[in-house]
Amino acid sequence: MKLSVLNLLRGGVFSLAVVAAFAFTQPTPVVQYAQDPDTGIWYDLTDQNPAPDTYSCDPEDDSNCRVSSPDEFGMPINSSDSDRELNVIDASKLTEV
């Protein structure tokens, strides 16, 4: 009886530690890149949201605005990023790759 109570206590402490580890872990942001079609420069848009003073994703056939890697192998972040291209409004507010 004593042994089973001790095992239950150990299991409870372990479970509490696992829950605490996940509760206080920050999620990693989705890495996002985009290439300016005019200059060919790649930008890291991971912590940057489209705004009137930074960039926008404008409709354009056969293009992807935000992708997962800064090369031709990058996959679109969202399906809504397909058939859109990057429109850089202020490059000084963006990070070049």
Backbone as CSV, one residue per row, in Angstrom:
resi,resn,N_x,N_y,N_z,CA_x,CA_y,CA_z,C_x,C_y,C_z
1,MET,0.825,-1.193,0.000,0.000,0.000,0.000,0.869,1.258,0.000
2,LYS,1.886,1.257,0.878,2.777,2.401,0.957,3.477,2.643,-0.376
3,LEU,3.880,1.552,-1.016,4.605,1.642,-2.280,3.719,2.212,-3.386
4,SER,2.465,1.812,-3.444,1.572,2.325,-4.489,1.258,3.808,-4.267
5,VAL,1.124,4.240,-3.032,0.896,5.656,-2.738,2.123,6.468,-3.138
6,LEU,3.299,5.940,-2.861,4.541,6.614,-3.223,4.672,6.721,-4.742
7,ASN,4.314,5.669,-5.462,4.351,5.708,-6.927,3.347,6.717,-7.484
8,LEU,2.156,6.775,-6.893,1.166,7.763,-7.321,1.669,9.185,-7.080
9,LEU,2.326,9.403,-5.965,2.873,10.718,-5.653,3.960,11.106,-6.657
10,ARG,4.841,10.177,-6.977,5.890,10.441,-7.971,5.275,10.758,-9.336
11,GLY,4.273,9.980,-9.712,3.597,10.219,-10.991,2.918,11.583,-11.027
12,GLY,2.329,11.974,-9.922,1.675,13.283,-9.849,2.670,14.423,-9.955
13,VAL,3.807,14.293,-9.294,4.849,15.320,-9.370,5.393,15.404,-10.793
14,PHE,5.615,14.260,-11.417,6.112,14.243,-12.799,5.101,14.896,-13.738
15,SER,3.826,14.558,-13.578,2.777,15.137,-14.427,2.694,16.648,-14.242
16,LEU,2.817,17.107,-13.024,2.788,18.538,-12.749,3.975,19.242,-13.407
17,ALA,5.136,18.615,-13.377,6.323,19.191,-14.018,6.137,19.282,-15.531
18,VAL,5.545,18.265,-16.131,5.302,18.277,-17.579,4.325,19.391,-17.946
19,VAL,3.254,19.519,-17.193,2.265,20.567,-17.458,2.901,21.945,-17.308
20,ALA,3.701,22.143,-16.278,4.360,23.435,-16.067,5.332,23.747,-17.197
21,ALA,6.040,22.744,-17.683,6.995,22.967,-18.775,6.283,23.445,-20.030
22,PHE,5.158,22.863,-20.361,4.415,23.286,-21.549,3.694,24.614,-21.327
23,ALA,3.254,24.867,-20.108,2.503,26.087,-19.829,3.366,27.333,-19.948
24,PHE,4.648,27.224,-19.633,5.517,28.391,-19.633,6.461,28.441,-20.827
25,THR,6.240,27.615,-21.822,7.059,27.617,-23.030,6.400,28.502,-24.078
26,GLN,7.164,29.437,-24.617,6.645,30.330,-25.649,6.600,29.599,-26.986
27,PRO,5.539,29.763,-27.751,5.498,29.144,-29.081,6.492,29.838,-30.011
28,THR,7.083,29.081,-30.908,8.017,29.672,-31.856,7.231,30.300,-33.001
29,PRO,7.635,31.483,-33.428,6.903,32.131,-34.519,7.129,31.414,-35.843
30,VAL,6.166,31.524,-36.731,6.292,30.951,-38.068,7.238,31.841,-38.869
31,VAL,8.308,31.250,-39.376,9.286,32.001,-40.154,8.667,32.365,-41.498
32,GLN,8.789,33.639,-41.886,8.195,34.123,-43.128,9.199,34.976,-43.890
33,TYR,9.299,34.748,-45.179,10.178,35.535,-46.043,9.394,35.990,-47.267
34,ALA,9.873,37.052,-47.889,9.278,37.522,-49.139,10.360,38.189,-49.970
35,GLN,10.210,38.080,-51.283,11.173,38.683,-52.201,10.526,39.847,-52.936
36,ASP,11.211,40.981,-52.926,10.735,42.143,-53.669,10.917,41.851,-55.155
37,PRO,9.842,41.824,-55.939,9.970,41.486,-57.357,10.735,42.540,-58.158
38,ASP,10.808,43.765,-57.651,11.504,44.832,-58.373,13.014,44.789,-58.171
39,THR,13.454,44.516,-56.930,14.889,44.546,-56.622,15.500,43.159,-56.474
40,GLY,14.664,42.135,-56.228,15.171,40.786,-55.997,15.649,40.556,-54.577
41,ILE,15.516,41.547,-53.702,15.963,41.440,-52.309,14.947,40.631,-51.509
42,TRP,15.473,39.698,-50.691,14.629,38.907,-49.795,14.541,39.622,-48.454
43,TYR,13.353,39.607,-47.838,13.128,40.218,-46.531,12.608,39.170,-45.561
44,ASP,13.047,39.288,-44.294,12.544,38.438,-43.220,11.322,39.138,-42.636
45,LEU,10.159,38.538,-42.806,8.907,39.131,-42.337,8.340,38.406,-41.123
46,THR,9.187,37.640,-40.424,8.728,36.796,-39.319,7.969,37.586,-38.261
47,ASP,8.483,38.703,-37.808,7.821,39.486,-36.761,7.204,40.765,-37.307
48,GLN,6.916,40.787,-38.579,6.424,41.988,-39.251,5.043,41.713,-39.845
49,ASN,4.100,42.565,-39.575,2.758,42.426,-40.143,2.582,43.408,-41.295
50,PRO,1.783,43.041,-42.294,1.508,44.005,-43.364,0.873,45.265,-42.771
51,ALA,1.342,46.413,-43.211,0.819,47.686,-42.716,1.016,48.748,-43.788
52,PRO,0.294,49.855,-43.682,0.430,50.911,-44.690,1.830,51.516,-44.763
53,ASP,2.654,51.322,-43.711,3.994,51.909,-43.728,5.115,50.874,-43.857
54,THR,4.790,49.594,-44.087,5.837,48.574,-44.232,5.735,47.845,-45.567
55,TYR,4.742,46.971,-45.693,4.570,46.208,-46.935,3.137,45.727,-47.071
56,SER,2.813,45.264,-48.252,1.519,44.630,-48.493,1.726,43.478,-49.463
57,CYS,0.756,42.590,-49.521,0.771,41.477,-50.469,-0.335,41.750,-51.483
58,ASP,0.068,42.179,-52.667,-0.882,42.597,-53.696,-1.181,41.466,-54.670
59,PRO,-2.403,41.425,-55.209,-2.758,40.378,-56.176,-1.835,40.384,-57.397
60,GLU,-1.349,39.201,-57.745,-0.485,39.023,-58.921,-0.472,37.539,-59.259
61,ASP,-0.699,37.197,-60.511,-0.707,35.793,-60.924,0.685,35.178,-60.827
62,ASP,0.728,33.889,-60.565,1.966,33.103,-60.545,3.028,33.666,-59.612
63,SER,2.629,34.069,-58.430,3.571,34.606,-57.458,3.112,34.187,-56.069
64,ASN,4.034,34.158,-55.106,3.705,33.889,-53.712,4.291,35.009,-52.873
65,CYS,3.484,35.612,-52.020,3.972,36.747,-51.243,4.897,36.288,-50.117
66,ARG,4.364,35.587,-49.125,5.176,35.156,-47.982,5.420,33.657,-48.072
67,VAL,6.695,33.262,-47.950,7.072,31.854,-48.067,7.926,31.435,-46.875
68,SER,8.169,30.124,-46.747,8.844,29.565,-45.579,10.362,29.628,-45.626
69,SER,10.960,29.890,-46.781,12.422,30.018,-46.859,12.782,30.995,-47.973
70,PRO,13.919,31.691,-47.816,14.281,32.729,-48.784,14.945,32.175,-50.043
71,ASP,14.240,31.321,-50.748,14.748,30.765,-52.006,13.574,30.229,-52.817
72,GLU,13.869,29.640,-53.962,12.788,29.161,-54.836,12.064,27.939,-54.283
73,PHE,12.568,27.352,-53.185,11.941,26.168,-52.602,10.957,26.514,-51.487
74,GLY,10.827,27.790,-51.139,9.931,28.199,-50.065,8.475,27.926,-50.408
75,MET,7.762,27.410,-49.439,6.339,27.121,-49.605,5.527,28.298,-49.065
76,PRO,4.368,28.606,-49.672,3.537,29.701,-49.165,3.146,29.465,-47.708
77,ILE,3.185,30.524,-46.903,2.811,30.424,-45.492,1.319,30.127,-45.368
78,ASN,0.505,30.845,-46.089,-0.948,30.643,-46.108,-1.383,30.443,-47.550
79,SER,-2.478,29.742,-47.731,-2.981,29.582,-49.096,-3.382,30.935,-49.684
80,SER,-3.703,31.891,-48.820,-4.072,33.228,-49.303,-2.866,33.985,-49.855
81,ASP,-1.643,33.501,-49.594,-0.438,34.153,-50.109,-0.132,33.750,-51.543
82,SER,-0.850,32.771,-52.069,-0.659,32.383,-53.463,-1.254,33.452,-54.366
83,ASP,-0.663,33.624,-55.525,-1.099,34.628,-56.497,-1.077,36.041,-55.918
84,ARG,-0.075,36.308,-55.102,0.150,37.651,-54.554,1.648,37.910,-54.580
85,GLU,2.034,39.177,-54.702,3.450,39.503,-54.660,3.692,40.609,-53.651
86,LEU,4.923,40.665,-53.169,5.305,41.646,-52.164,5.340,43.046,-52.767
87,ASN,4.757,43.982,-52.051,4.842,45.396,-52.404,5.508,46.095,-51.228
88,VAL,6.798,46.428,-51.365,7.548,47.078,-50.289,7.194,48.560,-50.282
89,ILE,6.717,49.026,-49.141,6.347,50.430,-49.009,7.499,51.220,-48.399
90,ASP,8.127,50.676,-47.338,9.278,51.333,-46.714,10.299,50.262,-46.349
91,ALA,11.307,50.087,-47.186,12.312,49.038,-46.982,13.125,49.248,-45.714
92,SER,13.219,50.477,-45.216,14.005,50.731,-44.004,13.368,50.103,-42.771
93,LYS,12.094,49.756,-42.841,11.402,49.123,-41.713,11.388,47.603,-41.826
94,LEU,12.045,47.055,-42.857,12.103,45.607,-43.065,13.540,45.125,-42.923
95,THR,13.712,43.846,-42.580,15.038,43.256,-42.404,15.407,42.450,-43.632
96,GLU,16.523,42.825,-44.271,17.000,42.076,-45.435,17.625,40.765,-44.987
97,VAL,17.519,39.757,-45.839,18.134,38.457,-45.550,19.457,38.384,-46.272
